[in-house]
Amino acid sequence: MHLQLMIEKVKLRIDLYLNYRKNQKWFKEFHHLFENQKGLEIGGPSLIFQEDILNVYELAKTVDGVNFSSNTVWEGEIKDNVYKYAENKTGTQFILDGTDLNQIHDNSYDFLLSSHNLEHIANPLKAVEEWVRVLKKGGALVLILPDKRYTFDINRPYTKFDHILDDFRNNVDEYDLTHIDEILKLHDLRRDNGAPKDIDKFRERCEKNFDNRCLHHHVFSTDLLAEIYNHFDLEILGQKFIEPVHKVIIGRKR
């Protein structure tokens, strides 16, 4: 029995390594989109872009950053306009809402990154419209969203494109709490290490979402991500699931 367990563990490690190498090889096809290029990241910095698979920080010439506040749950207090995205690598830090990059000119960046950020935005199409605006023609848009199967959204239904299109047409803002009842009913608190486990305290945090931005307003399927890219006439270059929870989509502005 002990020997069988050891064999299973070795097989698992081999599978993980082979999958890692496969994902690394997949992303290498896109290195030219980032090598010595200027990028913008919404809601970072993100550990995933420091890793060997999606090593964008290593490839890029520079990366600037956008955070919605000078004090966030994820980054703590942001004291200056320096965006330190990797060891010995810095860009400019903007304090802007992801749906309104008013300090940034059109066609300013060669690529734009957003990791585990779009689900926190009440009006995702308004955000992506802004992100496409600041991209140069031919610039790459990389979105990473959580796969609900491995997160606290596991019990929630996938969002339909028509729903986020209605939000866009109605100019829904970041005060929106449309999904709070669904979240309170279906959010799996056991899987959410950062949330209060007391339901009343969790509700209180949800109700203060404009200040903390912790809610996942929408749940993104692979098809929904493709529909968003098609809506903005972005050329989809690739989609991939990367362990443990990441849905990755890469596209290019035509």
Backbone as CSV, one residue per row, in Angstrom:
resi,resn,N_x,N_y,N_z,CA_x,CA_y,CA_z,C_x,C_y,C_z
1,MET,0.834,-1.202,0.000,0.000,0.000,0.000,0.868,1.252,0.000
2,HIS,1.920,1.227,0.824,2.839,2.358,0.902,3.545,2.569,-0.443
3,LEU,3.935,1.469,-1.084,4.600,1.546,-2.384,3.660,2.124,-3.442
4,GLN,2.377,1.705,-3.397,1.392,2.202,-4.360,1.210,3.708,-4.201
5,LEU,1.181,4.187,-2.968,1.037,5.618,-2.707,2.232,6.390,-3.254
6,MET,3.418,5.848,-3.079,4.626,6.489,-3.601,4.587,6.561,-5.125
7,ILE,4.131,5.483,-5.759,4.033,5.459,-7.222,3.045,6.514,-7.718
8,GLU,1.905,6.638,-7.028,0.898,7.634,-7.410,1.440,9.050,-7.269
9,LYS,2.207,9.300,-6.214,2.796,10.628,-6.015,3.806,10.946,-7.104
10,VAL,4.611,9.972,-7.493,5.585,10.175,-8.569,4.871,10.464,-9.876
11,LYS,3.807,9.722,-10.158,3.029,9.944,-11.385,2.434,11.346,-11.398
12,LEU,1.937,11.791,-10.247,1.349,13.125,-10.145,2.395,14.198,-10.428
13,ARG,3.593,14.027,-9.860,4.668,14.995,-10.084,5.082,15.034,-11.546
14,ILE,5.124,13.868,-12.172,5.471,13.808,-13.595,4.409,14.513,-14.429
15,ASP,3.138,14.246,-14.115,2.037,14.891,-14.844,2.087,16.402,-14.688
16,LEU,2.340,16.857,-13.462,2.419,18.295,-13.214,3.577,18.926,-13.990
17,TYR,4.701,18.251,-14.005,5.864,18.775,-14.730,5.600,18.826,-16.232
18,LEU,5.019,17.763,-16.774,4.743,17.723,-18.210,3.728,18.800,-18.599
19,ASN,2.740,18.999,-17.731,1.742,20.032,-18.001,2.366,21.419,-17.925
20,TYR,3.262,21.616,-16.948,3.982,22.879,-16.819,4.782,23.172,-18.083
21,ARG,5.515,22.177,-18.575,6.324,22.357,-19.782,5.442,22.634,-20.996
22,LYS,4.288,21.985,-21.041,3.352,22.194,-22.140,2.834,23.631,-22.139
23,ASN,2.460,24.143,-20.956,1.971,25.518,-20.840,3.070,26.525,-21.157
24,GLN,4.275,26.236,-20.704,5.419,27.108,-20.967,5.678,27.205,-22.473
25,LYS,5.606,26.072,-23.147,5.803,26.043,-24.598,4.701,26.821,-25.311
26,TRP,3.461,26.684,-24.819,2.329,27.417,-25.405,2.556,28.920,-25.348
27,PHE,2.962,29.434,-24.184,3.112,30.883,-24.047,4.317,31.404,-24.822
28,LYS,5.301,30.561,-25.044,6.494,31.003,-25.769,6.144,31.497,-27.167
29,GLU,5.068,30.991,-27.736,4.613,31.439,-29.053,4.252,32.925,-29.055
30,PHE,3.971,33.478,-27.879,3.515,34.859,-27.775,4.575,35.807,-27.220
31,HIS,5.782,35.324,-27.009,6.825,36.164,-26.417,7.052,37.454,-27.205
32,HIS,6.935,37.371,-28.526,7.224,38.536,-29.360,6.274,39.700,-29.082
33,LEU,5.119,39.415,-28.483,4.159,40.473,-28.168,4.611,41.324,-26.981
34,PHE,5.563,40.809,-26.202,5.961,41.465,-24.961,7.447,41.835,-24.904
35,GLU,8.249,41.220,-25.725,9.695,41.433,-25.653,10.054,42.882,-25.955
36,ASN,10.689,43.523,-24.960,11.148,44.908,-25.078,10.006,45.866,-25.405
37,GLN,8.798,45.547,-24.927,7.614,46.365,-25.188,7.145,47.064,-23.905
38,LYS,6.320,48.097,-24.088,5.786,48.879,-22.969,4.357,48.433,-22.681
39,GLY,4.108,48.031,-21.434,2.798,47.521,-21.086,2.144,48.257,-19.937
40,LEU,0.848,47.994,-19.777,0.052,48.529,-18.678,-0.661,47.360,-18.007
41,GLU,-0.637,47.350,-16.676,-1.337,46.306,-15.935,-2.418,46.923,-15.066
42,ILE,-3.611,46.336,-15.129,-4.732,46.780,-14.308,-4.818,45.878,-13.081
43,GLY,-4.707,46.482,-11.900,-4.903,45.730,-10.663,-3.753,44.828,-10.260
44,GLY,-2.545,45.191,-10.626,-1.398,44.363,-10.264,-0.591,45.003,-9.140
45,PRO,0.656,44.581,-8.971,1.324,43.534,-9.752,0.828,42.128,-9.402
46,SER,1.081,41.198,-10.331,0.537,39.851,-10.222,1.660,38.821,-10.259
47,LEU,1.637,37.931,-9.313,2.672,36.910,-9.223,2.748,36.074,-10.496
48,ILE,1.607,35.828,-11.128,1.595,34.943,-12.297,2.459,35.471,-13.439
49,PHE,2.625,36.796,-13.542,3.440,37.358,-14.616,4.935,37.381,-14.267
50,GLN,5.252,36.952,-13.044,6.650,36.787,-12.646,7.115,35.347,-12.856
51,GLU,6.161,34.432,-13.041,6.491,33.012,-13.103,7.012,32.620,-14.481
52,ASP,7.589,31.432,-14.540,8.234,30.971,-15.770,7.265,30.787,-16.922
53,ILE,6.017,30.431,-16.628,5.074,30.163,-17.714,4.681,31.463,-18.415
54,LEU,4.136,32.405,-17.662,3.706,33.691,-18.229,4.675,34.785,-17.790
55,ASN,5.911,34.697,-18.243,6.988,35.550,-17.742,7.022,36.915,-18.422
56,VAL,5.889,37.615,-18.392,5.773,38.896,-19.083,6.703,39.944,-18.493
57,TYR,6.802,40.006,-17.161,7.650,41.018,-16.532,9.100,40.893,-16.978
58,GLU,9.550,39.678,-17.134,10.927,39.430,-17.566,11.141,39.890,-19.005
59,LEU,10.129,39.716,-19.842,10.252,40.024,-21.268,10.117,41.518,-21.565
60,ALA,9.279,42.207,-20.789,8.890,43.572,-21.118,10.013,44.583,-20.904
61,LYS,9.936,45.668,-21.661,10.830,46.806,-21.439,10.430,47.517,-20.158
62,THR,9.128,47.774,-20.008,8.607,48.392,-18.790,7.118,48.118,-18.687
63,VAL,6.604,48.147,-17.452,5.183,47.956,-17.201,4.714,49.038,-16.234
64,ASP,3.683,49.778,-16.607,3.022,50.718,-15.703,1.831,50.021,-15.067
65,GLY,1.334,50.586,-13.964,0.248,49.929,-13.243,-0.903,50.857,-12.939
66,VAL,-2.094,50.275,-12.837,-3.308,51.000,-12.463,-3.948,50.293,-11.273
67,ASN,-4.211,51.030,-10.200,-5.019,50.541,-9.088,-6.118,51.551,-8.802
68,PHE,-7.272,51.059,-8.359,-8.440,51.932,-8.212,-8.316,52.882,-7.026
69,SER,-7.418,52.570,-6.083,-7.277,53.362,-4.865,-5.822,53.339,-4.414
70,SER,-5.450,54.310,-3.599,-4.103,54.328,-3.028,-3.990,53.406,-1.812
71,ASN,-5.089,52.724,-1.488,-5.060,51.745,-0.399,-6.032,50.621,-0.746
72,THR,-5.502,49.447,-1.060,-6.358,48.336,-1.462,-6.144,47.126,-0.557
73,VAL,-7.110,46.222,-0.582,-7.027,44.984,0.189,-5.790,44.193,-0.207
74,TRP,-5.442,44.259,-1.494,-4.383,43.393,-2.020,-2.993,44.019,-1.902
75,GLU,-2.888,45.313,-2.108,-1.574,45.963,-2.126,-1.274,46.768,-0.863
76,GLY,-2.280,46.970,-0.024,-2.067,47.838,1.129,-1.970,49.289,0.683
77,GLU,-1.165,50.078,1.396,-1.040,51.498,1.068,-0.036,51.707,-0.067
78,ILE,-0.472,52.443,-1.084,0.397,52.804,-2.206,0.835,54.246,-1.970
79,LYS,2.121,54.430,-1.676,2.579,55.719,-1.159,3.080,56.682,-2.235
80,ASP,3.424,56.178,-3.408,3.969,57.077,-4.424,3.520,56.612,-5.803
81,ASN,4.060,57.245,-6.834,3.631,56.923,-8.202,4.561,55.924,-8.882
82,VAL,5.327,55.185,-8.077,6.236,54.179,-8.624,5.564,52.808,-8.562
83,TYR,5.497,52.135,-9.699,4.900,50.806,-9.785,6.013,49.770,-9.832
84,LYS,6.271,49.136,-8.681,7.324,48.120,-8.611,6.695,46.764,-8.902
85,TYR,6.892,46.298,-10.128,6.218,45.080,-10.548,7.102,43.840,-10.473
86,ALA,8.392,44.036,-10.296,9.319,42.920,-10.140,10.589,43.448,-9.494
87,GLU,11.463,42.551,-9.078,12.723,42.961,-8.456,13.510,43.842,-9.428
88,ASN,13.845,45.053,-8.966,14.630,46.005,-9.760,13.942,46.449,-11.046
89,LYS,12.595,46.346,-11.090,11.845,46.804,-12.267,10.685,47.681,-11.804
90,THR,10.626,48.892,-12.338,9.562,49.814,-11.940,8.984,50.525,-13.157
91,GLY,7.731,50.938,-13.014,7.057,51.774,-13.988,6.303,52.857,-13.251
92,THR,5.336,53.460,-13.904,4.529,54.520,-13.304,3.252,53.927,-12.709
93,GLN,2.937,54.339,-11.489,1.703,53.903,-10.830,0.613,54.955,-11.033
94,PHE,-0.519,54.533,-11.630,-1.695,55.388,-11.760,-2.744,54.965,-10.744
95,ILE,-3.398,55.938,-10.126,-4.556,55.668,-9.278,-5.782,56.078,-10.077
96,LEU,-6.399,55.082,-10.719,-7.533,55.302,-11.609,-8.475,54.112,-11.512
97,ASP,-9.750,54.362,-11.754,-10.683,53.252,-11.875,-10.434,52.544,-13.198
98,GLY,-10.514,51.225,-13.180,-10.246,50.461,-14.390,-11.198,50.740,-15.525
99,THR,-12.351,51.352,-15.235,-13.316,51.690,-16.274,-13.123,53.103,-16.821
100,ASP,-12.156,53.837,-16.285,-11.958,55.233,-16.706,-10.483,55.604,-16.581
101,LEU,-9.726,55.307,-17.632,-8.283,55.596,-17.643,-8.036,56.978,-18.232
102,ASN,-8.640,57.985,-17.589,-8.694,59.325,-18.176,-7.343,60.021,-18.264
103,GLN,-6.355,59.546,-17.530,-5.021,60.166,-17.590,-4.132,59.549,-18.674
104,ILE,-4.655,58.561,-19.379,-3.841,57.822,-20.342,-4.378,58.050,-21.751
105,HIS,-3.499,58.443,-22.656,-3.888,58.749,-24.031,-4.215,57.481,-24.818
106,ASP,-4.959,57.669,-25.900,-5.230,56.571,-26.834,-3.922,56.001,-27.368
107,ASN,-3.930,54.710,-27.680,-2.822,54.067,-28.392,-1.472,54.262,-27.703
108,SER,-1.456,54.125,-26.379,-0.246,54.408,-25.608,0.613,53.176,-25.326
109,TYR,0.019,51.975,-25.342,0.735,50.786,-24.856,0.757,49.657,-25.876
110,ASP,1.846,48.887,-25.803,2.024,47.731,-26.690,1.260,46.505,-26.194
111,PHE,1.005,46.443,-24.887,0.199,45.344,-24.348,-0.457,45.790,-23.052
112,LEU,-1.538,45.095,-22.698,-2.248,45.368,-21.448,-2.548,44.046,-20.756
113,LEU,-2.317,44.024,-19.443,-2.493,42.834,-18.618,-3.587,43.069,-17.577
114,SER,-4.371,42.035,-17.324,-5.324,42.077,-16.216,-5.482,40.665,-15.676
115,SER,-5.044,40.444,-14.441,-5.114,39.120,-13.825,-6.029,39.145,-12.609
116,HIS,-7.079,38.342,-12.663,-8.033,38.234,-11.554,-8.520,39.620,-11.128
117,ASN,-8.922,40.378,-12.120,-9.354,41.753,-11.895,-10.722,42.045,-12.500
118,LEU,-10.965,41.549,-13.713,-12.197,41.906,-14.424,-13.438,41.438,-13.684
119,GLU,-13.340,40.324,-12.952,-14.490,39.828,-12.211,-14.880,40.763,-11.063
120,HIS,-13.969,41.655,-10.672,-14.241,42.613,-9.604,-14.866,43.907,-10.129
121,ILE,-15.086,43.992,-11.430,-15.593,45.208,-12.061,-17.056,45.010,-12.441
122,ALA,-17.915,45.942,-12.013,-19.359,45.799,-12.235,-19.732,45.922,-13.707
123,ASN,-18.969,46.700,-14.460,-19.272,46.940,-15.869,-18.066,46.511,-16.712
124,PRO,-17.903,45.207,-16.940,-16.685,44.716,-17.583,-16.485,45.203,-19.012
125,LEU,-17.553,45.379,-19.776,-17.381,45.853,-21.151,-16.905,47.309,-21.179
126,LYS,-17.357,48.105,-20.228,-16.868,49.486,-20.137,-15.374,49.488,-19.852
127,ALA,-14.934,48.568,-18.989,-13.512,48.466,-18.677,-12.719,48.033,-19.903
128,VAL,-13.161,46.958,-20.550,-12.409,46.444,-21.695,-12.379,47.468,-22.825
129,GLU,-13.447,48.234,-22.992,-13.447,49.298,-24.001,-12.318,50.297,-23.737
130,GLU,-12.140,50.664,-22.472,-11.044,51.565,-22.097,-9.687,50.916,-22.347
131,TRP,-9.576,49.658,-22.017,-8.295,48.962,-22.166,-7.902,48.848,-23.634
132,VAL,-8.887,48.598,-24.484,-8.612,48.542,-25.915,-8.228,49.934,-26.435
133,ARG,-8.869,50.951,-25.903,-8.566,52.330,-26.333,-7.100,52.688,-26.137
134,VAL,-6.524,52.296,-25.007,-5.145,52.713,-24.718,-4.112,51.801,-25.373
135,LEU,-4.577,50.725,-26.020,-3.666,49.830,-26.738,-3.358,50.376,-28.134
136,LYS,-2.121,50.206,-28.563,-1.759,50.504,-29.941,-2.362,49.454,-30.872
137,LYS,-2.481,49.803,-32.137,-2.904,48.814,-33.124,-1.893,47.660,-33.119
138,GLY,-2.398,46.456,-33.064,-1.523,45.285,-32.972,-1.125,44.944,-31.559
139,GLY,-1.551,45.767,-30.585,-1.207,45.525,-29.189,-1.960,44.339,-28.614
140,ALA,-1.358,43.697,-27.622,-1.924,42.478,-27.043,-2.717,42.778,-25.773
141,LEU,-3.863,42.115,-25.635,-4.669,42.174,-24.423,-4.675,40.784,-23.789
142,VAL,-4.162,40.701,-22.562,-4.091,39.436,-21.826,-5.005,39.521,-20.609
143,LEU,-6.037,38.693,-20.586,-6.928,38.629,-19.438,-6.801,37.264,-18.778
144,ILE,-6.732,37.275,-17.453,-6.744,36.038,-16.665,-7.906,36.135,-15.690
145,LEU,-8.771,35.148,-15.753,-9.943,35.094,-14.887,-9.942,33.778,-14.107
146,PRO,-10.552,33.763,-12.923,-10.607,32.511,-12.160,-11.584,31.525,-12.779
147,ASP,-11.209,30.258,-12.794,-12.105,29.192,-13.203,-12.971,28.838,-11.999
148,LYS,-14.269,29.042,-12.133,-15.159,28.905,-10.972,-15.107,27.515,-10.343
149,ARG,-14.724,26.507,-11.110,-14.714,25.134,-10.591,-13.765,24.973,-9.413
150,TYR,-12.800,25.891,-9.305,-11.773,25.754,-8.272,-11.771,26.946,-7.303
151,THR,-12.871,27.691,-7.268,-12.937,28.875,-6.410,-14.246,28.905,-5.638
152,PHE,-14.416,29.965,-4.859,-15.642,30.133,-4.073,-16.863,30.439,-4.939
153,ASP,-16.683,30.641,-6.247,-17.807,30.850,-7.172,-18.361,29.547,-7.730
154,ILE,-17.914,28.423,-7.226,-18.244,27.121,-7.804,-19.746,26.896,-7.960
155,ASN,-20.553,27.445,-7.063,-21.998,27.204,-7.100,-22.768,28.245,-7.909
156,ARG,-22.101,29.267,-8.383,-22.770,30.344,-9.118,-22.880,30.005,-10.607
157,PRO,-23.920,30.485,-11.278,-24.042,30.250,-12.723,-23.094,31.162,-13.491
158,TYR,-22.720,30.716,-14.690,-21.919,31.580,-15.559,-22.762,32.767,-16.016
159,THR,-22.140,33.909,-16.126,-22.794,35.116,-16.612,-22.980,35.030,-18.125
160,LYS,-24.113,35.531,-18.605,-24.391,35.575,-20.037,-23.893,36.895,-20.631
161,PHE,-23.492,36.845,-21.905,-22.999,38.053,-22.555,-24.068,39.137,-22.600
162,ASP,-25.322,38.747,-22.846,-26.397,39.740,-22.913,-26.509,40.537,-21.618
163,HIS,-26.201,39.896,-20.508,-26.279,40.587,-19.217,-25.223,41.699,-19.125
164,ILE,-23.982,41.387,-19.453,-22.956,42.424,-19.346,-23.123,43.479,-20.448
165,LEU,-23.739,43.094,-21.569,-24.029,44.080,-22.609,-25.084,45.065,-22.121
166,ASP,-26.106,44.571,-21.411,-27.099,45.466,-20.811,-26.448,46.397,-19.793
167,ASP,-25.542,45.865,-18.981,-24.824,46.709,-18.015,-24.067,47.824,-18.731
168,PHE,-23.460,47.481,-19.847,-22.694,48.449,-20.633,-23.617,49.529,-21.199
169,ARG,-24.726,49.119,-21.786,-25.668,50.075,-22.383,-26.318,50.960,-21.341
170,ASN,-26.504,50.428,-20.133,-27.114,51.199,-19.041,-26.084,51.968,-18.228
171,ASN,-24.819,51.877,-18.631,-23.717,52.582,-17.967,-23.696,52.312,-16.459
172,VAL,-23.812,51.036,-16.109,-23.747,50.624,-14.709,-22.411,51.069,-14.109
173,ASP,-22.449,51.606,-12.889,-21.213,52.082,-12.266,-20.757,51.133,-11.169
174,GLU,-19.664,51.477,-10.527,-19.038,50.562,-9.572,-19.716,50.549,-8.201
175,TYR,-20.786,51.332,-8.047,-21.604,51.231,-6.839,-22.614,50.082,-6.941
176,ASP,-22.705,49.468,-8.088,-23.730,48.467,-8.359,-23.611,47.245,-7.439
177,LEU,-24.755,46.843,-6.876,-24.794,45.658,-6.009,-25.866,44.678,-6.494
178,THR,-26.085,44.643,-7.801,-27.122,43.796,-8.386,-26.995,42.343,-7.957
179,HIS,-25.758,41.858,-7.842,-25.540,40.421,-7.629,-25.353,40.036,-6.164
180,ILE,-25.605,40.975,-5.263,-25.285,40.697,-3.861,-26.131,39.549,-3.291
181,ASP,-27.410,39.451,-3.669,-28.256,38.369,-3.144,-27.758,37.008,-3.627
182,GLU,-27.385,36.945,-4.913,-26.848,35.692,-5.454,-25.555,35.309,-4.746
183,ILE,-24.702,36.301,-4.510,-23.424,36.044,-3.850,-23.638,35.551,-2.423
184,LEU,-24.521,36.215,-1.685,-24.771,35.814,-0.304,-25.353,34.401,-0.222
185,LYS,-26.108,34.019,-1.236,-26.731,32.695,-1.244,-25.761,31.601,-1.692
186,LEU,-24.921,31.893,-2.697,-24.153,30.848,-3.361,-22.642,30.903,-3.131
187,HIS,-22.144,31.990,-2.593,-20.705,32.111,-2.333,-20.263,31.046,-1.329
188,ASP,-19.242,30.273,-1.682,-18.745,29.211,-0.808,-17.667,29.784,0.114
189,LEU,-18.084,30.195,1.299,-17.163,30.843,2.239,-16.037,29.921,2.678
190,ARG,-16.264,28.619,2.618,-15.217,27.676,3.016,-14.011,27.764,2.088
191,ARG,-14.239,28.193,0.850,-13.160,28.281,-0.136,-12.540,29.677,-0.204
192,ASP,-13.064,30.609,0.583,-12.608,31.997,0.503,-11.810,32.339,1.762
193,ASN,-10.499,32.182,1.654,-9.643,32.397,2.831,-9.611,33.852,3.283
194,GLY,-9.896,34.779,2.379,-9.792,36.199,2.725,-11.072,36.812,3.247
195,ALA,-12.165,36.052,3.255,-13.460,36.617,3.638,-13.811,36.291,5.080
196,PRO,-14.600,37.171,5.729,-15.117,36.832,7.061,-15.997,35.592,6.965
197,LYS,-15.886,34.691,7.920,-16.682,33.469,7.890,-18.081,33.679,8.479
198,ASP,-18.237,34.741,9.250,-19.544,35.103,9.774,-20.357,35.748,8.653
199,ILE,-21.552,35.220,8.359,-22.332,35.673,7.207,-22.731,37.141,7.324
200,ASP,-22.988,37.617,8.539,-23.362,39.017,8.715,-22.181,39.943,8.411
201,LYS,-21.003,39.544,8.829,-19.809,40.346,8.527,-19.477,40.280,7.040
202,PHE,-19.726,39.109,6.444,-19.506,38.980,5.003,-20.464,39.892,4.246
203,ARG,-21.724,39.925,4.662,-22.705,40.823,4.041,-22.253,42.279,4.167
204,GLU,-21.773,42.634,5.352,-21.318,44.010,5.576,-20.179,44.366,4.623
205,ARG,-19.235,43.428,4.440,-18.151,43.686,3.491,-18.685,43.842,2.080
206,CYS,-19.637,42.999,1.703,-20.231,43.083,0.362,-20.906,44.433,0.134
207,GLU,-21.609,44.897,1.134,-22.332,46.162,1.009,-21.395,47.359,0.889
208,LYS,-20.154,47.199,1.312,-19.151,48.267,1.203,-18.215,48.029,0.016
209,ASN,-18.731,47.360,-0.991,-17.882,46.934,-2.104,-17.231,48.091,-2.857
210,PHE,-17.893,49.240,-2.945,-17.280,50.351,-3.679,-15.936,50.723,-3.068
211,ASP,-15.818,50.568,-1.769,-14.568,50.906,-1.089,-13.541,49.776,-1.158
212,ASN,-13.997,48.522,-1.109,-13.023,47.418,-1.025,-12.872,46.627,-2.326
213,ARG,-13.879,46.631,-3.201,-13.877,45.948,-4.511,-13.613,44.441,-4.406
214,CYS,-14.116,43.825,-3.353,-13.872,42.390,-3.163,-14.874,41.495,-3.901
215,LEU,-16.028,42.023,-4.265,-17.044,41.195,-4.914,-16.583,40.662,-6.264
216,HIS,-16.996,39.459,-6.579,-16.958,38.955,-7.944,-18.346,39.215,-8.535
217,HIS,-18.470,40.283,-9.316,-19.780,40.632,-9.873,-20.268,39.564,-10.839
218,HIS,-19.350,39.078,-11.701,-19.736,38.143,-12.751,-18.840,36.910,-12.728
219,VAL,-19.342,35.840,-13.336,-18.616,34.579,-13.407,-18.354,34.276,-14.882
220,PHE,-17.085,34.185,-15.248,-16.688,34.154,-16.653,-16.404,32.733,-17.137
221,SER,-17.086,32.359,-18.196,-16.789,31.106,-18.887,-15.795,31.398,-20.015
222,THR,-15.232,30.339,-20.574,-14.348,30.492,-21.736,-15.099,31.130,-22.892
223,ASP,-16.342,30.720,-23.087,-17.143,31.281,-24.182,-17.424,32.769,-23.968
224,LEU,-17.690,33.164,-22.728,-17.965,34.575,-22.450,-16.742,35.434,-22.763
225,LEU,-15.572,34.958,-22.406,-14.353,35.705,-22.715,-14.189,35.870,-24.228
226,ALA,-14.456,34.818,-24.965,-14.359,34.900,-26.426,-15.379,35.893,-26.975
227,GLU,-16.597,35.912,-26.427,-17.621,36.853,-26.879,-17.191,38.305,-26.623
228,ILE,-16.533,38.534,-25.499,-16.053,39.887,-25.194,-15.014,40.321,-26.226
229,TYR,-14.087,39.436,-26.545,-13.053,39.772,-27.529,-13.681,40.003,-28.905
230,ASN,-14.635,39.184,-29.269,-15.298,39.362,-30.559,-16.088,40.665,-30.611
231,HIS,-16.688,41.037,-29.499,-17.464,42.286,-29.436,-16.590,43.494,-29.776
232,PHE,-15.340,43.464,-29.353,-14.427,44.581,-29.618,-13.520,44.315,-30.822
233,ASP,-13.876,43.317,-31.616,-13.141,42.978,-32.837,-11.661,42.721,-32.552
234,LEU,-11.393,42.066,-31.426,-10.032,41.662,-31.097,-9.759,40.288,-31.708
235,GLU,-8.600,40.134,-32.281,-8.197,38.846,-32.827,-7.778,37.939,-31.671
236,ILE,-8.475,36.831,-31.493,-8.132,35.887,-30.425,-6.959,35.033,-30.882
237,LEU,-5.870,35.111,-30.134,-4.658,34.372,-30.480,-4.564,33.043,-29.745
238,GLY,-5.142,32.968,-28.550,-5.069,31.721,-27.800,-5.834,31.800,-26.496
239,GLN,-6.333,30.643,-26.052,-6.967,30.490,-24.749,-6.417,29.238,-24.089
240,LYS,-6.271,29.300,-22.765,-5.620,28.200,-22.060,-6.078,28.169,-20.606
241,PHE,-6.220,26.972,-20.061,-6.373,26.824,-18.614,-5.008,26.497,-18.029
242,ILE,-4.612,27.254,-17.019,-3.333,27.028,-16.353,-3.596,26.821,-14.864
243,GLU,-3.061,25.727,-14.341,-3.258,25.388,-12.935,-2.752,26.532,-12.050
244,PRO,-3.375,26.731,-10.865,-4.465,25.907,-10.349,-5.866,26.394,-10.724
245,VAL,-6.016,27.697,-11.117,-7.391,28.221,-11.305,-7.522,29.183,-12.486
246,HIS,-6.517,29.318,-13.330,-6.449,30.452,-14.246,-6.997,30.161,-15.652
247,LYS,-8.008,30.935,-16.069,-8.424,30.964,-17.469,-7.666,32.108,-18.136
248,VAL,-6.893,31.812,-19.166,-6.076,32.820,-19.844,-6.583,32.994,-21.271
249,ILE,-6.740,34.251,-21.688,-7.069,34.546,-23.072,-6.143,35.669,-23.562
250,ILE,-5.581,35.479,-24.729,-4.679,36.450,-25.334,-5.251,36.866,-26.677
251,GLY,-5.350,38.160,-26.895,-5.842,38.671,-28.161,-5.050,39.880,-28.615
252,ARG,-5.365,40.339,-29.818,-4.621,41.454,-30.405,-5.594,42.455,-31.020
253,LYS,-5.296,43.728,-30.816,-6.108,44.805,-31.382,-5.818,44.909,-32.875
254,ARG,-6.857,44.831,-33.678,-6.704,44.878,-35.126,-6.388,46.292,-35.600
